[in-house]
């Protein structure tokens, strides 16, 4: 007898039957489905399979294998992707030299890419303007040698299209007050609010590079995903790329969290006209996730100060910048001392003229 195996429609992991809930659960991303839901999704996926498309994908992967180099940093362990014309480079995380370690397998070939629209000159100008507003950063933080370490980097991102079944229950109150004679009246009416909806949220992003802070990448969002193109090796020319080292299953909790926030926003927009709303229950079950692996453009720079690494990122499409600058205590102390001296002199001179 042939055993039937179901794959998780969110991360591709194996689904196992859970006697306690009588549903199928994924031990990787913790999604849970009824048998009917899994049968419908798997049947739909089988219908969408096309041999000619698979052959075309294999040819693209072979091309990617042959024309990409992988460099390995012996200092921090990072692996850097570049095109075949790059013979030597440095690590954009720690700035140490890196060595060629071989070719990259086709499974790391992105599906989509957003090309750089901010060139180096413009990126440096944006960074300088941003730094100008930061008074207490170290002097060499703004130097030319530091700016030379700014790297045009394609960051690996997982983009998820999620189909979500939403269930929401709440109690809404409408309060009306009025006066009549010497009396003031208050009328309170309670309503049962029920929302059940099928919600689809597209292009939920999560970066797939463990060495880059998730909060830093989220801070430079959003990207304009409608400008994404099919990946071509030509986009790597003159730039570097990181390969993902965080799988879809590892990423999925972040995707789920962002999907739930999106659903909550959709539901909240539909609950209007009440004086107050008390939520009693809500559930957002992601029943299917379609993934795209994409490279997104980021101007990336790191800075070492007092043994700590500070990272900065600039959206290579929109120019939005984020990062936490280092704090120079000496410069701050000198500034505070001068300020205190000036205040003291003004106070003394003011007293002298009053005398």
C-alpha positions in Angstrom: 0.0 0.0 0.0 1.4 3.4 -1.0 1.8 5.9 1.9 0.3 9.3 1.4 2.5 12.3 2.4 1.4 15.9 2.7 3.7 18.8 2.3 3.2 22.1 4.2 1.8 24.7 1.8 3.6 27.4 3.7 7.2 26.1 4.0 7.3 22.7 2.2 8.0 20.7 5.3 6.3 17.3 6.0 2.9 17.5 7.7 2.1 15.0 10.4 -1.2 14.0 11.9 -2.0 15.4 15.3 -4.3 13.2 17.3 -5.2 15.9 19.8 -6.6 18.3 17.2 -7.4 15.8 14.4 -5.5 18.1 12.1 -2.2 18.1 10.2 0.6 20.1 11.7 4.1 21.2 10.5 6.9 20.8 13.0 9.0 23.4 11.2 6.8 26.5 10.9 4.0 25.3 13.3 1.2 25.8 10.8 -1.9 23.6 11.1 -4.5 22.5 8.5 -7.5 20.3 8.2 -7.2 17.3 5.9 -9.6 18.9 3.4 -7.5 22.1 3.3 -4.4 20.1 2.6 -6.0 18.0 -0.1 -7.3 21.1 -1.9 -4.0 22.9 -1.8 -1.9 19.9 -2.9 -4.4 19.2 -5.8 -4.1 22.8 -6.9 -0.3 22.7 -6.8 -0.2 19.5 -8.9 -2.3 21.1 -11.6 0.1 24.1 -11.8 3.2 21.9 -12.5 4.5 22.2 -16.0 7.4 20.1 -17.3 8.5 22.8 -19.9 8.7 25.4 -17.1 10.8 23.0 -14.9 13.2 22.5 -17.8 13.6 26.2 -18.4 14.2 26.7 -14.6 16.9 24.0 -14.8 18.7 25.8 -17.7 18.6 29.1 -15.7 20.1 27.4 -12.6 22.9 25.9 -14.7 23.7 29.3 -16.1 23.8 30.7 -12.6 26.1 27.9 -11.5 28.6 28.6 -14.2 28.8 32.4 -14.0 28.9 33.2 -10.2 31.8 33.1 -7.8 31.6 32.6 -4.1 34.2 34.3 -1.8 34.7 33.2 1.8 35.8 35.4 4.6 38.1 33.6 7.0 37.6 36.3 9.6 33.8 36.4 10.1 32.6 33.5 7.9 30.6 35.5 5.5 30.1 34.2 1.9 30.0 36.8 -0.8 28.5 36.4 -4.3 29.9 38.2 -7.3 29.9 37.7 -11.1 32.6 35.7 -12.8 34.6 38.9 -13.7 35.4 39.7 -10.1 38.8 38.2 -9.1 39.4 39.7 -5.6 37.3 41.6 -3.1 36.8 42.3 0.6 34.2 41.4 3.2 31.5 44.0 3.5 30.9 43.0 7.1 34.4 43.1 8.6 36.5 44.6 5.7 39.0 41.7 5.7 40.3 40.2 2.4 38.3 37.2 1.1 39.3 34.2 -1.0 37.6 32.5 -3.9 35.9 29.3 -2.6 34.1 28.0 -5.7 30.8 28.2 -7.6 27.3 28.7 -6.3 24.6 26.1 -6.8 21.5 27.0 -8.8 19.2 26.7 -5.8 20.4 30.1 -4.7 19.5 31.7 -8.0 16.9 34.4 -7.3 13.6 34.7 -9.1 13.4 38.5 -9.0 15.7 41.4 -8.6 15.3 45.2 -8.1 18.2 47.0 -9.7 20.1 49.8 -8.0 18.6 53.3 -8.8 20.8 55.2 -6.3 24.4 55.4 -7.6 27.5 55.6 -5.3 27.8 59.4 -5.6 24.2 59.9 -4.6 24.5 57.4 -1.8 27.5 59.1 -0.3 25.7 62.5 -0.5 22.7 61.1 1.4 25.0 59.6 4.0 26.9 62.8 4.5 23.6 64.8 4.9 22.4 62.3 7.4 25.7 62.4 9.3 25.7 66.2 9.4 22.7 66.1 11.7 24.6 63.8 14.1 26.7 66.0 16.4 28.4 63.5 18.6 29.8 60.9 16.2 33.5 60.2 16.0 35.4 62.5 13.6 36.7 59.7 11.3 33.1 58.4 11.0 32.6 61.0 8.2 35.9 60.6 6.4 36.5 59.7 2.8 38.2 56.5 3.8 35.1 55.4 5.7 32.9 56.2 2.8 35.0 54.1 0.6 33.9 51.1 2.6 30.3 51.6 1.5 29.3 48.6 -0.6 26.5 48.2 -3.1 25.0 44.9 -1.9 22.1 42.9 -3.1 20.5 41.5 0.0 18.6 38.2 -0.2 14.9 38.5 0.7 12.0 36.1 0.8 8.8 37.6 -0.5 5.7 35.7 0.7 2.1 35.8 -0.8 -0.1 34.5 2.0 -3.7 33.2 1.8 -5.3 33.8 5.2 -8.6 32.7 6.7 -9.5 35.4 9.3 -11.9 35.0 12.1 -12.7 38.0 14.5 -15.2 38.4 17.3 -15.7 41.5 19.4 -18.3 43.5 21.4 -19.0 47.0 20.1 -20.6 49.7 22.3 -22.5 52.7 21.1 -23.0 55.3 23.8 -25.5 58.2 23.5 -26.0 60.9 26.0 -28.6 63.7 26.2 -30.1 66.1 28.7 -33.8 66.7 29.5 -34.7 69.2 32.1 -32.6 68.7 35.2 -31.5 65.2 34.2 -28.8 63.8 32.0 -29.3 60.4 30.4 -26.8 57.9 29.0 -27.9 55.0 26.7 -25.5 52.2 26.0 -26.1 49.6 23.3 -23.9 46.5 22.8 -23.5 44.8 19.5 -21.9 41.5 18.6 -19.3 42.1 15.9 -18.3 39.1 13.8 -15.9 39.1 10.9 -15.0 36.1 8.7 -12.9 36.7 5.7 -10.5 35.3 3.2 -7.6 37.7 3.0 -4.6 37.6 0.6 -1.5 39.7 1.4 1.2 39.9 -1.2 4.9 40.5 -1.1 5.4 40.3 2.7 9.2 40.7 2.9 11.8 39.2 5.3 15.5 39.2 4.7 17.3 35.9 4.5 20.8 37.0 5.7 21.5 36.1 9.3 24.4 38.5 9.6 22.2 41.6 8.8 19.9 42.8 11.5 16.3 42.3 10.7 15.3 45.6 12.3 17.8 47.4 10.1 16.3 45.9 6.9 12.8 46.6 8.1 13.8 50.3 8.8 14.7 51.0 5.1 11.4 49.5 3.8 9.3 49.7 1.8 10.7 48.7 -1.6 8.6 49.2 -4.7 8.0 45.6 -5.7 6.1 46.5 -8.8 9.5 47.5 -10.3 11.0 44.0 -9.7 12.4 42.3 -12.8 13.2 38.7 -13.7 16.7 38.0 -12.4 19.6 38.4 -14.8 23.3 38.0 -14.2 23.9 41.5 -15.6 22.5 43.0 -12.4 25.5 41.7 -10.4 28.0 43.6 -12.5 29.7 46.2 -10.3 27.9 45.0 -7.2 28.0 42.2 -4.7 25.3 39.9 -3.4 24.7 37.9 -0.2 23.3 34.5 -0.4 20.5 33.5 1.9 21.4 31.3 4.9 18.0 31.5 6.6 15.4 29.0 5.1 11.8 29.6 4.4 10.8 27.6 7.5 13.0 29.7 9.7 11.6 32.9 8.1 8.0 31.9 8.4 7.4 33.0 12.0 8.4 36.5 10.9 6.1 36.3 7.9 3.2 35.1 10.0 3.7 37.9 12.5 3.6 40.5 9.7 0.7 38.8 8.0 -1.3 38.9 11.2 -0.6 42.6 11.6 -1.8 43.2 8.1 -5.0 41.2 8.8 -5.6 43.1 12.0 -5.4 46.4 10.1 -7.8 45.2 7.4 -10.3 44.0 10.1 -10.0 47.1 12.2 -10.8 49.3 9.1 -14.1 47.5 8.8 -15.1 48.0 12.4 -16.2 51.6 12.6 -19.0 53.6 14.2 -18.6 52.3 17.7 -17.8 54.3 20.8 -15.6 51.4 22.0 -14.7 47.9 20.8 -13.7 45.0 23.1 -12.1 42.1 21.2 -13.1 38.7 22.5 -11.3 36.4 20.0 -9.4 36.4 16.8 -7.6 33.9 14.6 -5.6 34.3 11.4 -4.8 31.0 9.8 -2.3 31.0 6.9 -3.5 28.2 4.7 -1.1 28.7 1.8 2.1 30.6 1.1 3.7 31.2 -2.3 7.4 32.2 -2.1 9.7 34.3 -4.3 13.4 34.6 -3.6 14.6 38.1 -4.6 17.6 40.3 -4.4 17.0 43.8 -3.2 19.5 46.7 -3.5 21.1 48.1 -0.4 24.1 50.4 0.1 25.6 48.8 3.2 28.4 50.0 5.5 29.9 49.0 8.8 32.0 51.0 11.3 34.1 49.7 14.2 34.1 51.9 17.3 35.4 50.8 20.8 35.2 47.1 19.8 31.6 47.4 18.6 30.3 47.1 15.0 27.8 49.6 13.8 25.8 48.9 10.6 24.2 51.3 8.3 21.9 50.7 5.3 20.5 52.8 2.6 17.7 51.6 0.3 19.3 51.5 -3.2 15.9 52.1 -4.8 14.3 54.9 -2.6 17.3 56.4 -0.8 15.8 55.8 2.7 18.6 55.4 5.3 18.8 53.8 8.7 21.4 52.9 11.3 22.5 53.8 14.8 25.6 56.1 14.8 28.4 55.6 17.3 28.6 58.0 20.2 31.8 59.9 20.9 31.8 60.6 24.7 34.9 62.8 24.5 33.3 65.1 21.9 30.1 65.3 23.9 32.1 66.1 27.1 33.9 68.9 25.3 30.7 70.3 24.0 29.0 70.2 27.4 32.1 71.8 29.0 32.1 74.7 26.5 28.3 75.2 26.8 28.6 75.3 30.6 31.5 77.8 30.3 29.5 80.1 28.0 26.5 80.0 30.3 28.7 80.9 33.3 30.3 83.8 31.4 26.9 85.1 30.3 25.6 84.9 33.9 28.6 86.7 35.3 28.5 89.4 32.7 24.7 89.9 33.2 25.3 90.3 36.9 28.1 92.8 36.3 25.9 95.1 34.1 23.1 94.9 36.6 25.5 95.9 39.4 
